[in-house]
Amino acid sequence: MDKTDKNPDQSSEDQRQEEEPFLKAMEDYIASKPTPFDVPGHKMGRMTTDLADMVGKDVFVADFNAPIGLDNLYHANGVIKEAEDLAAEAFHADKALFSVNGTTGGILTIINSLLRAKEKIILPRNVHKSVINALIMSGAFPVFVEPDIDEETGIANGVPTANYVKAMDENPDAKAVFVINPTYFGIVSDLKTICEEAHKRDMIVMCDEAHGAHFHFSDKMPCAAMDAGADIATLSVHKTAGSLTQTSLILAKTERIDFSRVLRVFGMLSSTSPNHILIASLDAARKFLYFKGKEYIDHSVELADYARSEINKLPGLFTLDSSYCDRPGRFKEDPSKLVINTSGLGISGFEVLREIRKRYNIQLELAEISEVLAIFGLGTLKEDADKLIEAFKGLSKEFYGKKKAYKIPHFHYEYPPIIVRPREAFNAPSKIVPINDAVGEISAESIMIYPPGIPIAIPGEVITKDALELIDFYQDHGGVLLSDSPDGYIKVIDQSKWYRGSEMEYEY
Ligand SMILES: Cc1ncc(COP(=O)(O)O)c(C=O)c1O
């Protein structure tokens, strides 16, 4: 059922969706004025710190740790279970779990629960670092598919369906297909068709829907994972759908997956003391989305469209719109994301991000070399859109025509070959070498440029000359290199102590 279908039982569903079982249980507990001899030690705000001056004492009053009647997040059978069931209904899933460990925790949970060591997963290379960490932890074997790479900007988009199908045909033993729905910049692959192709081959479909938590609630958005037929997805409700930071959902259709394993791993990877305010924020956001989501999402799209058309009039600037999605791998875009190409100003996107904050006190979401990203959300106001337009008018006046347009080389970057599984490389004997001497070595760690945090090399990949050039290029333009080694160094497999197959002695 997709978002335009009407449920014949709508009125009783509406009545159910009015409820906020967890939020209500918290309110009742506070109203009962218990005498707390449990943790936390501030005892419902009897003692407070300077934090209370900033956020108010009520935050402490509402901060408690699983008293009787508030259920248990990892063995939910009371008010949390009721709230999760309402979320499942609202998002058209069979099951929902509340994560207070973000979509990072959601991704670690779904990959570790549904893949065993050495099982294959087909996935794009431009995944978030949590996916690489999940490969290390699970021991799963990645089969990478090439995303569409914008040659003008170097930004990775969705994956052409044909690339997924080819990988499925070449790896009929693969257990899972992993899809990003959407990328950070809001571009999606043709998820429905990918799900159909995967299911024909008995493979399950997992989605990183970190940036698509609002998709299900408006037909102006690309198709949500559960509506497209995905088996499991994890969504950062905190990013685009109104809950507090750190809160996400795991949603599942249970026909093809063993949900009891998902539940077990979910509990293994999280604190046993989840913050109740965070859980309540998910319960309340679900009700908001159900009743008001469409109105607020559509309004944010109207404001983004307005800003798009005004900023397009300014010298040195242009914005991406639906015409960008004209090829496989750019199936559709999220119109509430405003991607502004700033190369015509003669300064990098990283500088634009800094200047607009310094001069206009506007915080953008993300910069790339020639782009910045402004996210229009449920809470964006018309006056905010006006301020953004005014700020870009100012930047255009200040910078346009002063320097040459920021020209970046065309990207033909190919991701390096993977030689060993990420877990094997992570656990293998290793040494630290200067990064400039590392060509031809096998990486034992992830190295990435932040932002946006997409790994340039992951454990198990050969380090290529191209990768080093890419790192230099990003660093010269304001990107920061992140790795576990000291600056200028990288951890690689020590091949004097390791040979292919040696892991069999200790590794599963
Ligand atoms: C594509 C993608 N996946 C996953 C995540 C992790 O989400 P969270 O911050 O909710 O842990 C992010 C975070 O920015 C992301 O961009």
Ligand as a Chemical Component Dictionary entry (heavy atoms), coordinates in Angstrom:
data_LIG
# 
_chem_comp.id                   LIG 
_chem_comp.type                 NON-POLYMER 
_chem_comp.pdbx_formal_charge   0 
_chem_comp.three_letter_code    LIG 
# 
loop_
_chem_comp_atom.comp_id 
_chem_comp_atom.atom_id 
_chem_comp_atom.alt_atom_id 
_chem_comp_atom.type_symbol 
_chem_comp_atom.charge 
_chem_comp_atom.model_Cartn_x 
_chem_comp_atom.model_Cartn_y 
_chem_comp_atom.model_Cartn_z 
_chem_comp_atom.pdbx_ordinal 
LIG C1 C1 C 0 23.462 8.236  4.740  1  
LIG C2 C2 C 0 23.535 8.172  6.238  2  
LIG N1 N1 N 0 23.284 7.007  6.855  3  
LIG C3 C3 C 0 23.314 6.892  8.188  4  
LIG C4 C4 C 0 23.604 7.971  8.990  5  
LIG C5 C5 C 0 23.624 7.804  10.485 6  
LIG O1 O1 O 0 22.486 8.386  11.035 7  
LIG P1 P1 P 0 22.380 8.841  12.572 8  
LIG O2 O2 O 0 23.015 10.194 12.662 9  
LIG O3 O3 O 0 20.905 8.874  12.836 10 
LIG O4 O4 O 0 23.091 7.830  13.400 11 
LIG C6 C6 C 0 23.871 9.217  8.398  12 
LIG C7 C7 C 0 24.201 10.385 9.228  13 
LIG O5 O5 O 0 24.400 11.483 8.781  14 
LIG C8 C8 C 0 23.848 9.319  6.986  15 
LIG O6 O6 O 0 24.126 10.475 6.365  16 
# 
loop_
_chem_comp_bond.comp_id 
_chem_comp_bond.atom_id_1 
_chem_comp_bond.atom_id_2 
_chem_comp_bond.value_order 
_chem_comp_bond.pdbx_ordinal 
LIG C1 C2 SING 1  
LIG C2 N1 SING 2  
LIG C2 C8 DOUB 3  
LIG N1 C3 DOUB 4  
LIG C3 C4 SING 5  
LIG C4 C5 SING 6  
LIG C4 C6 DOUB 7  
LIG C5 O1 SING 8  
LIG O1 P1 SING 9  
LIG P1 O2 DOUB 10 
LIG P1 O3 SING 11 
LIG P1 O4 SING 12 
LIG C6 C7 SING 13 
LIG C6 C8 SING 14 
LIG C7 O5 DOUB 15 
LIG C8 O6 SING 16 
# 
